[in-house]
Amino acid sequence: MVLDAVPAGARTALDVGTGDGLLAADLRDRVPRVTAIDLDAAVLARARRTRPDVDWVAGDVLTHPLPPASFDIVASIATVHHLPDLGAALRRLAELTAPGGVLVVIGCADSAGPADLAMDVVGAVQHRVLARTRGFWQHSAPVVMAFPHTYAEVRHIATATLPGVRWRRWPLFRYSLTWSAPA
């Protein structure tokens, strides 16, 4: 989904909460300059060995001095629920997105109603099928399964913060936000 959203002619990319750096590496295959930021220096050290052509940054995306409006694609996978204020986090990611650039967030949230629970059942079945047919991948980044917002709350915050954002609820316990910065 993130790779499909890379704008034509993109020159810069930011992977927020990069962890093992798998997305950063894939972005670097398409985009000339990739910056990957994460708080976990040990995970970044391992990632740095695999792709020295990525700019690996140990820091907090909310406070690290990244240049505003400078990334053609800003991506965050399973990270924003770890940040203290979702609205502030989305505003910061939007601020880093260049005019005409794209912000893609794939996140996790808490279920709160029958529709969410039905999607969770679909996700649980899908997870079992994928684990049996494709194997089970274990990453080295820390795992924290605490989601401070429901899907409905995330959608409300995102639509209030990012005018024109596209929201989608996915199986496998995820949602996505895609937003294009005004040119």
Disulfide bonds with the S-S distance in Angstrom:
none
